[in-house]
Amino acid sequence: MGVLEFITAIVAMALVAITCWVLLLRKDRRSVRIEPEGKFNMNELSRMAVSLRERIDILESILDAEVPDWREQNEHGSK
């Protein structure tokens, strides 16, 4: 197997993996649907709220570690 064939095979495998990954991410984003009358699936919305709360907690912990007084700075700026 020549070098060119090897590189071509690696690139092809990488493109297939990236394509699958992107398609899976897009599938997750489309999971929340609005019903015809504008109603939402409350279970899905609840799961999304929990997920967003977890993300906020993680971001706050990162900020606490990187910028210890960010909360005080934010409170003074909003008053």
C-alpha positions in Angstrom: 0.0 0.0 0.0 1.4 3.3 -1.0 1.6 6.4 1.1 -1.1 8.2 -1.1 -3.5 5.3 -0.7 -2.9 5.2 3.1 -3.6 9.0 3.4 -6.7 8.7 1.2 -8.0 5.9 3.4 -7.4 7.9 6.6 -9.1 11.0 5.2 -12.1 8.9 4.0 -12.5 7.3 7.5 -12.2 10.7 9.2 -14.8 12.2 6.9 -17.2 9.3 7.6 -16.7 9.7 11.3 -17.2 13.5 11.2 -20.3 13.1 9.1 -21.9 10.6 11.5 -21.0 12.8 14.4 -22.6 15.9 12.8 -25.8 14.0 11.9 -26.1 12.7 15.5 -25.8 16.2 16.9 -28.4 17.5 14.5 -30.8 14.7 15.5 -30.5 15.7 19.1 -31.3 19.4 18.3 -34.5 18.4 16.5 -35.9 16.3 19.3 -38.1 19.1 20.7 -41.1 19.6 18.5 -43.9 22.1 18.7 -47.3 20.4 18.3 -49.7 22.0 15.8 -51.6 24.0 18.4 -48.4 25.5 19.9 -48.2 23.0 22.7 -44.9 21.7 23.9 -44.0 18.2 25.2 -43.6 19.0 28.9 -41.3 16.0 29.6 -38.8 17.2 26.9 -38.9 20.7 28.2 -38.3 19.5 31.7 -35.3 17.5 30.5 -34.0 20.5 28.7 -34.4 22.7 31.8 -32.4 20.2 33.9 -29.7 20.0 31.2 -29.5 23.8 31.0 -29.3 24.1 34.8 -26.4 21.6 34.9 -24.6 23.6 32.2 -25.1 26.8 34.2 -23.7 25.1 37.3 -20.7 24.0 35.4 -20.1 27.4 33.9 -20.4 29.0 37.4 -18.0 26.6 38.9 -15.5 27.4 36.1 -16.0 31.1 36.7 -15.5 30.6 40.5 -12.2 28.9 39.8 -10.9 31.4 37.2 -12.4 34.6 38.5 -13.2 34.3 42.2 -15.0 37.6 42.6 -17.1 37.5 39.4 -20.3 37.4 41.4 -19.5 40.6 43.3 -18.4 42.3 40.1 -21.7 41.3 38.4 -23.9 42.5 41.4 -22.2 45.9 41.4 -22.6 46.2 37.6 -26.3 45.4 37.6 -27.3 47.9 40.4 
